Amino acid sequence: MSEYTQMELSSEFEETADAGYNENKVSIDLRIFVPDVHFELIPIKNLLSNQEYQRNLSIQHAKRVAENFDIYQINPVKVSRRDGVNYIFNGQHTVEIVALISGSRETPVWCMIYDDLEYEHEADIFANQMKYVKALLPYEIFMANIEAGNDEELNIKALVEDLGMTITPSAAPNGICAVTTLEKIYDRYGFNALHRVLRLVIGTWEGAPNSTSANMLNGVAKLIDAYGDSLKDDVFKEKLSRVSVKEISRDAKERRAGALGYAEVLLMQYNMRRTNKLLQWERLYKTINNKQKTQN
């Protein structure tokens, strides 16, 4: 704000009347659009949080973020200074994360100080601060990571394109829009597993609508995780290419919600009319249960 203290924060603009296009000069003070705040570095020990209107502090969340700490993701803490006390009304988790990482509550954080707020106004700001914030879509986050040169997203993008598909913001021919699912499979099962999932899905249904939905991709990933090389790619393509994606989706919803319903239908179709080398259902459920225990 100091940069502007020597400037006249006002401007003139021309308004054109609807009738006759008469030009009128109207003066406007631009300061009405600038919050009346100043910034200070304040030690964490001198900040007070946990007011009644705030959500409970989650130590678990603070620890999780601290494990992936990035100094460039730290935002200024919003503080209301009332009666000489620095009340945090936005950023209590930020200060706890910094305290956890630094190992000291003497650590200072940048604070945006409001000197003119009452308690009720703070509560109103806190309640409505996210009301008009547009959340980033998974596709937007993915593409930003591409621009940042992050390896995971670059690897996934290259893999998808090598198989003749593209990452898309919404459903489209030869497009995959389930970017969150691609990242989760990559993180959970690895690059080779994701490659095999995509190879099977694309080779079986050749980019048919909904063949690369989140549930389909996750369902195939569960089969690969459970059966490994016992699941034969050529048999999968031969058996499942005879069944439409629409039919698989319908049957999966009748069995159970989510990717497990898809995995069950795919397994049932894979085993159909086979007299030997059947894949055992117990192995699917056992693998899923073990995976859930490990994650917990």
N, C-alpha and C positions, 0 to 999 in steps of 0.2 A: 504493500500500500504506500510505503514511503516514496516510491518512484512517482507517485501521482500527486504528492502533496504540493509540489511546485507547479502543477498544471491546473488549469481551469477545467474542472470536470463538467463541462456543459457543452452543448452543441445546439445548432439550429437546423431544423429540417423544414422542408416545404410541404404544406398540406394543400392538396388541390380539391377545391369544393366540387361537389357533384354537379351543382348548377353553375354554369358560366366559367368553370375552371379558374376561379379566383385564387390567387396565390397569397397565402397568409404565412407570415413568419411566426413560428412558435418556439419559444426557448424552453429547453428541458435540462434539468440538472441530472447528469449521469450518476451522481453519487447515490441516488435512490435505488440503483441496481447493484450497489456494492455493499456487502455485509459490513457492518460497523464492528470490525474485529482487529486484533493485532496478534502477532505470533511471538511465542516465548519458548525457550527450552526450559522445561520444568522437571526436576527429579521425580521419579515415580512415587517416591515416599511422600511427596507433597500433593498428591492427587487423591481425591476421594471418589469412590464409585459405589456400586450396589445400592442405588437409591430405589425406592419402592416401584417406580415405573419401569425399571430396567429388567431385562431377563436375567435369570440366574447365571452366574459365572460358571462356565464349563471348563474345568481343569483338563478334562480329557481332550477337549477341542484345542485348548492352548498347547498341550503337549504334542498333538498331531501336527499342528501348524509349525511348531518349533522344530520338529524333525525335518521340515522342508523350508527352513527359514530363508528368506530372501529380503535383504535390506531395501531393495527397490520396490517391494510390495507394501512397505510400511506407510500408512497414511497419517497425517496430522490428527491428533486427538482433539475432539471438540470439548471445550471446557467452559462452564459457566462460573464466573467468579462472583460469588455472593458473600457479603460480609467477610471478605478476605479469605474465603475458603474456595479451593479449586475443585468444583464438582464436575466429574466426567459425565457427559450425557451421550457421548458417542465415542467408543474406542476402548471400553474397559478390557476387552480381550486383547487388544493391541498392546496395552501396557503390561498385561500379565505375560504375554509371549516374550516381549523384550526383557522383562525382569527374569524370566526363566532362562533365556538364552545367555544373557549377560551375567547372571548369577548375583545380581545386586539390584536393590530398589533405589540405590543412589543414581542409577543410570537415568540421564535426562531424555525426554522425548519432546518432539516438536508439538506444541499445542496451539490450537486456534482459540483465542480467548474472547468470550462474549462478556461484556461488563453490565449489560442492561436487561438480562433475563430474570424473570421470576420462575419459581419452581413449576408452576402450571404450564408456563410457556415451554420450558425444557421438556416436560412430559409430552406436550403436543408435538414438538419437533421430533422427539424420539419415536412417537407412535406413527408419524406420517413420513419419516425420512425416506422410506423405500417405496412409497405409494406410486410415484411416477418414474421410478427407475426401470429402464428397459434391460432386462437380463440378457446376457450374451447367449446366443444359441450355440449348441454343440458344434455345429458346422463353422460358425464364426471363430470359436475358440481354436478349433482344429486348424483352420487356415491361418490364424495368427501365429500358431506354433510353427507352421510351415515357413512363414515369412521370417520367423525368429531363427530358423535353421535347426530346430530341435530334432534329434535323431529318430525318436519313436514315430512321430508323425511323418517324417520324410520316408522312413522305411515302409510304413503302411501305405502311403500314397504311391510309392514306387511299385509295391507289390500289387495293389489294385490295378494300376495302369498296365503292368506287365501282363495281366490276365485279360486285358481288353476292356476294362471297366473304368469308371471315373467316380471320384467322390463328389456327391451333389448335395445341395441344401435341402432338396425335397425329392420325392419319388420321381424317377425319370427312367426312360429306356436305357439299359446298359449303365445305370448309375446306382451307387450305393450311398444311401443317406444315413444309415445307422452307424454314424461315426463313433458314438460313445461305445457301442457294442464292439466295434473293431478294436478300439483301444483297450477295452476290458479283456477281450480274448488275448490280445497281444501281451498284456501285463500278466494275466493269470496263467496262460498256457504256453506262451512264447511265440516267436516269429514263425517257426516251422509248423506249429499247430494252426496258426491263423492262415498260413499259406495253404495248408491242406484243406481247411474248412472252405476257403474261397474256391479252391480248385474243384472240390466236390460239388459245391452249390452251383457254380457257373457251368461246370461240365455237364451237370445233370439237367438243369432247367434252362440253360443258355440265356440267362438274363431275363427270364419271364417276370412279369409284375409280381412283387411281394416275395420273390424267391430269395432276396437278400434282406429280408426284414430282420429285425433284432431277434425275434423268437426263432426264426429259422436258423440264423447263424449260430445262436447260442445252443439250439438243439443239436445241431451237427457237432459243435464243439464238445458237448457233453458225451456224445457217442465216441468221438475220437479219444477223449480223455479216459473213458471207461475201457475201451476195447483195443486201443492202439493199433498194432499191425494185424490183429485178428479181424478187424473191420477191413474188408477188401474193397478197395476203391472201385474196381471194375464191376464187382457185384452190386455195390451201392448204386452206381450210375445205371446199370442195366435194370435193376428192380425199381428204383425210384423215378426214373425217367418215364415210366408208364403211368405214374400217378401225378395228377395236376397239383400245383401249389395250392389252388383253391380247395381241393379235396383234403389235402393234408391239413390245411388251416382249419377247416370245418371239423374234422375228426379230432384234431388236437384240442380245440375248445370244448368238445364234448367230454374229453377225458379229464383234463385238468387245465388250470390257467397257466400261462407262461411257457417258458422254453422247455420245461420237463414234459409237458403235454406233446410238444413237437417231437422231442427225443423219443417218446414212447411210440408215437405213430410211425416215425421213421424206422425204428427198430422192428416194429411189427411187420411193416412192409418188406424190410430187408430179409427177415426170417421166413416170410411167406413162401410156402411150397418148397422149402429146403428140407432135405431129409438128413443131412449131416452138417457139421460145422455151424450149428445154430449158435447165435450169441445169446448168452444167458442173461435173463432179466435181472437176476440178483446182483450181478456185477455192476450194472448201471446204478442201481440204488445204493449199493455199498460204496461205490466210488464217490457219488454225490454226497453221501453222509460223511465220509471221511474228509472230503474237501471242506464241508461246512464246519466240522470240528476243528480242522487246522486253521481256518480263517477266524474262528472264534477264539 
